Amino acid sequence: MTVSEIINQITAEYGSRHQITEAQALLLLNQIQLMAFDEDLEAFLSYTQYLTVDSGEGPYDFPTTPPCRKFLGVTTLTIPQLLGYTRFGLPASSDYGMQVGSMLNPRRKYLPISLNVIDRNFTFLEEPTTTSDTYRMVYYRNPETIRSTTDDARLLIPSQYHYSMCVQGSIALADYTLYNDKVSRPELRTYLQPYWDFLDDQNDPDRRDCISEGSGPV
């Protein structure tokens, strides 16, 4: 379904009873997509944004492309190293660019920083080395706002969940907003759980023959 088709489905549910406008339906759809990303799943990890160190220890703003929901840290690990440790706790091997027979020390996964979640920035606790290290920012991303009914590129939910989650979830959220007793916020999670289960299945650690790389390329 396109964004326009989803919005038409949402507004058609109410007709003349509540007059849910196109703009209101778009807000509901954006809220459902935000809720869909509000889970700490590997599929929502972003690790392709690099930090340009230009002011010593900082502070440095959280990344915005894609938007940051929850900042995890700054690392010099490669993507295979990062995912290999995160998924499997793998003994290091030459395939992952680490010394054979050793285990990645979790304290060395991220560099020591201080987070300021109010101002959405971080500060290095030690002077960063700008000549030898590549600083990769790792965080759980948010979707970008769907700006109009033609903004299909920002609808990131797979098509098989457009009706069951985007349409039905938006309608349930509208009911909750209008009535406050027809559906509770925890109940809205029931529209999201099948999508989360799908993502978990796609990133199952037992699928060792295929390592997905989340939100971006190496």
C-alpha positions as CSV (number, residue, x, y, z in Angstrom):
1,M,0.0,0.0,0.0
2,T,1.1,3.6,-0.6
3,V,1.0,6.2,2.0
4,S,-2.0,7.7,0.2
5,E,-3.9,4.4,0.3
6,I,-3.2,4.0,4.0
7,I,-4.4,7.5,4.8
8,N,-7.6,6.9,2.7
9,Q,-8.2,3.7,4.7
10,I,-7.8,5.5,8.0
11,T,-10.1,8.4,7.1
12,A,-12.7,6.1,5.6
13,E,-13.1,4.3,8.9
14,Y,-14.6,7.5,10.5
15,G,-16.4,9.1,7.6
16,S,-18.7,11.9,8.9
17,R,-18.6,10.6,12.5
18,H,-15.4,12.2,13.7
19,Q,-14.0,13.8,10.5
20,I,-10.5,12.5,10.9
21,T,-8.7,14.7,8.4
22,E,-5.9,13.7,6.1
23,A,-3.4,15.7,8.3
24,Q,-4.6,14.0,11.4
25,A,-4.4,10.5,9.8
26,L,-0.8,11.4,8.7
27,L,0.1,12.2,12.3
28,L,-1.4,8.9,13.4
29,L,0.6,7.0,10.8
30,N,3.8,8.7,11.9
31,Q,3.1,7.8,15.5
32,I,2.5,4.2,14.7
33,Q,5.8,4.0,12.7
34,L,7.6,5.7,15.6
35,M,6.1,3.1,18.0
36,A,7.2,0.4,15.6
37,F,10.8,1.6,15.9
38,D,10.6,2.0,19.7
39,E,12.1,-1.4,20.4
40,D,15.8,-2.3,20.9
41,L,16.1,-4.6,18.0
42,E,19.2,-5.2,15.9
43,A,17.2,-4.3,12.8
44,F,17.0,-0.8,14.1
45,L,20.7,-0.4,14.7
46,S,22.5,2.3,12.8
47,Y,26.3,2.1,12.6
48,T,27.2,3.8,9.3
49,Q,27.6,7.4,10.6
50,Y,31.1,8.5,11.4
51,L,32.3,11.2,13.7
52,T,34.6,14.0,12.6
53,V,36.6,14.9,15.6
54,D,37.1,18.7,15.5
55,S,36.8,19.9,19.1
56,G,38.8,17.6,21.3
57,E,36.6,15.8,23.9
58,G,33.5,17.5,22.6
59,P,30.6,17.7,23.2
60,Y,29.4,16.2,19.9
61,D,25.7,16.0,18.9
62,F,23.9,12.8,18.4
63,P,23.5,11.9,14.7
64,T,20.4,12.9,12.8
65,T,20.7,10.9,9.5
66,P,19.0,8.6,10.2
67,P,17.5,10.2,13.4
68,C,18.8,8.9,16.7
69,R,16.4,7.4,19.2
70,K,18.8,5.8,21.6
71,F,22.6,6.4,21.5
72,L,24.7,3.4,22.4
73,G,28.3,4.5,21.9
74,V,31.3,5.3,19.8
75,T,33.5,2.5,18.5
76,T,36.5,1.8,16.3
77,L,35.3,-1.7,15.5
78,T,34.4,-2.7,12.0
79,I,30.8,-3.8,11.3
80,P,31.7,-7.6,11.3
81,Q,33.5,-7.2,14.6
82,L,30.6,-5.3,16.1
83,L,27.9,-7.7,14.9
84,G,29.9,-10.7,15.6
85,Y,30.3,-9.8,19.2
86,T,26.7,-8.5,19.6
87,R,25.0,-11.5,18.1
88,F,27.2,-14.5,19.0
89,G,29.8,-13.5,21.5
90,L,32.1,-15.0,18.9
91,P,35.6,-16.1,19.7
92,A,37.7,-13.7,17.7
93,S,38.9,-15.0,14.4
94,S,40.8,-13.7,11.4
95,D,37.4,-13.4,9.6
96,Y,36.5,-10.7,12.2
97,G,39.8,-8.9,12.2
98,M,40.7,-9.8,15.8
99,Q,43.3,-12.0,17.3
100,V,42.6,-15.7,17.0
101,G,41.6,-17.4,20.2
102,S,40.7,-14.2,22.2
103,M,37.3,-12.9,23.1
104,L,36.3,-9.3,22.5
105,N,36.4,-7.5,25.8
106,P,33.0,-5.9,26.2
107,R,34.6,-2.9,27.9
108,R,36.4,-2.2,24.7
109,K,33.3,-2.4,22.5
110,Y,32.7,1.3,23.0
111,L,35.0,4.1,23.9
112,P,34.5,5.8,27.3
113,I,32.1,8.7,26.8
114,S,29.6,10.8,28.9
115,L,26.1,11.0,27.5
116,N,23.8,14.0,27.8
117,V,20.4,12.7,26.8
118,I,18.7,16.0,27.4
119,D,20.9,18.0,25.1
120,R,21.4,14.9,22.9
121,N,25.1,15.0,22.8
122,F,28.1,13.1,24.2
123,T,31.6,13.9,25.4
124,F,34.7,11.8,25.3
125,L,36.2,11.0,28.7
126,E,39.7,10.8,27.1
127,E,41.3,12.9,24.4
128,P,40.3,11.2,21.1
129,T,43.0,10.2,18.6
130,T,42.3,11.8,15.3
131,T,45.2,10.3,13.3
132,S,44.6,6.6,13.6
133,D,41.1,5.7,14.8
134,T,37.8,5.8,12.9
135,Y,35.0,6.7,15.1
136,R,31.7,4.9,14.3
137,M,28.6,6.1,16.1
138,V,26.3,3.2,17.1
139,Y,22.6,3.9,18.0
140,Y,19.0,2.8,17.6
141,R,17.5,4.8,14.9
142,N,14.1,6.5,14.5
143,P,12.2,6.7,11.1
144,E,12.1,10.1,9.5
145,T,8.7,11.9,9.5
146,I,6.4,11.0,6.6
147,R,5.7,14.6,5.4
148,S,2.8,14.0,2.9
149,T,0.6,11.4,1.3
150,T,3.2,11.1,-1.5
151,D,6.2,10.6,0.8
152,D,6.3,6.8,0.2
153,A,10.1,6.6,0.6
154,R,9.7,7.4,4.3
155,L,7.3,4.6,5.0
156,L,9.7,2.0,6.2
157,I,7.2,-0.7,7.3
158,P,7.2,-3.7,5.0
159,S,4.1,-4.0,2.8
160,Q,2.8,-7.1,4.5
161,Y,2.2,-5.0,7.7
162,H,0.6,-2.0,6.0
163,Y,-2.9,-3.0,6.8
164,S,-2.5,-5.0,10.0
165,M,-0.2,-2.5,11.6
166,C,-0.3,0.9,9.8
167,V,-4.0,1.0,9.1
168,Q,-5.4,-0.9,12.0
169,G,-2.9,0.5,14.5
170,S,-3.6,4.0,13.4
171,I,-7.3,3.4,13.7
172,A,-6.8,2.0,17.2
173,L,-4.7,4.9,18.2
174,A,-7.4,7.3,16.9
175,D,-9.9,5.4,19.0
176,Y,-7.7,5.7,22.0
177,T,-7.2,9.4,21.4
178,L,-10.9,10.1,21.0
179,Y,-12.4,7.8,23.6
180,N,-9.5,7.2,26.0
181,D,-11.1,3.9,27.1
182,K,-11.6,1.9,23.9
183,V,-7.9,0.7,23.6
184,S,-5.0,1.3,26.0
185,R,-1.5,2.0,25.0
186,P,-0.2,-1.4,26.0
187,E,-2.9,-2.9,23.8
188,L,-1.5,-1.0,20.8
189,R,1.6,-3.2,21.1
190,T,-0.4,-6.1,19.8
191,Y,-0.4,-4.4,16.4
192,L,3.4,-4.1,16.5
193,Q,4.4,-7.5,17.9
194,P,4.1,-9.5,14.7
195,Y,6.4,-7.0,13.0
196,W,9.0,-7.3,15.9
197,D,8.8,-11.1,15.8
198,F,9.5,-11.0,12.0
199,L,12.5,-8.8,12.6
200,D,13.8,-11.0,15.4
201,D,13.4,-14.0,13.1
202,Q,15.3,-12.3,10.3
203,N,18.2,-11.6,12.7
204,D,18.1,-15.0,14.5
205,P,21.6,-15.8,15.8
206,D,21.1,-19.3,14.6
207,R,21.2,-18.0,11.0
208,R,24.9,-18.1,11.0
209,D,25.1,-18.5,7.3
210,C,23.7,-15.0,6.7
211,I,24.7,-11.9,8.7
212,S,22.3,-9.0,8.1
213,E,23.8,-5.6,8.6
214,G,20.8,-3.7,10.0
215,S,20.3,-0.3,8.6
216,G,23.2,0.3,6.3
217,P,26.1,-1.1,4.3
218,V,29.6,-1.7,5.6
